Structure formats: C-alpha cells, structure tokens
Amino acid sequence: MAKTRISISLEEHQADRIRRHAERAGLDVSAYLVHAATRQMAETEAIEDQFAGVDAIIAAAEAEAAALRPETAPPAGELTEQERREVESALDLVYGPDRARARPGEAA
C-alpha cells in the first residue's frame, strides 16, 4: 500500500512535546501521530454510534416542532380553573404547601 505524506504546522513547543512523547512510546513521530489520530477517530466514532439513536429522536422532534403552527396563548390573567389548579400544584411542589401563598418576588 502506498503511503501519503501529510504536512502539518505547529508551534515549536508542541513539536518538542510530541517528539518527547513519541520517544517515550518507542515510536517515531509519524507513527506516534498516526496512532494518536487513529485512536481519536475511533473514540469519536464510538461516541457518535452510541448517541445516534438519541440524535435521531432529537432531529425528529425538532422537525415535528418546526411543522407545528404556533398557538396563541390566552392573555395573562385568563387561566382556566384547571390551569389555575395546575399552577397552584406546581408552586406547592417548589415552595411547599405551607408557603402562605407566597409568590416569587413577594414577601411570604
């Protein structure tokens, strides 16, 4: 198999550091960089494979959301009784049922 040369540019301190690491690993600089790049590519591909299903779900949800028509929210203060109960229940979860009707920004 024919080899291809790739030229890279880097700072001298980076080159020195790579040379030292390659030497400690018992490799020449080319073999060391190929090994490091190959390992990084394998790691990236494994992560992409692991999250491919989640990425597909997110993409489908985003496409579905983009196709929805925006709903017009009722003007503030016009909550239904059911919505009012849901808000009260949520506030109970956050502040506790003994909150004495305290609201964010108000004294209890």
C-alpha positions, 0 to 999 in steps of 0.5 A, a space after each residue: 500500500 502506498 503511503 501519503 505524506 501529510 504536512 502539518 504546522 505547529 508551534 515549536 513547543 508542541 513539536 518538542 512535546 510530541 517528539 518527547 512523547 513519541 520517544 517515550 512510546 518507542 515510536 517515531 513521530 509519524 507513527 506516534 501521530 498516526 496512532 494518536 489520530 487513529 485512536 481519536 477517530 475511533 473514540 469519536 466514532 464510538 461516541 457518535 454510534 452510541 448517541 445516534 439513536 438519541 440524535 435521531 429522536 432529537 432531529 425528529 422532534 425538532 422537525 415535528 416542532 418546526 411543522 407545528 403552527 404556533 398557538 396563541 396563548 390566552 392573555 395573562 390573567 385568563 387561566 382556566 380553573 384547571 390551569 389555575 389548579 395546575 399552577 397552584 400544584 406546581 408552586 406547592 411542589 417548589 415552595 411547599 404547601 405551607 408557603 402562605 401563598 407566597 409568590 416569587 418576588 413577594 414577601 411570604 
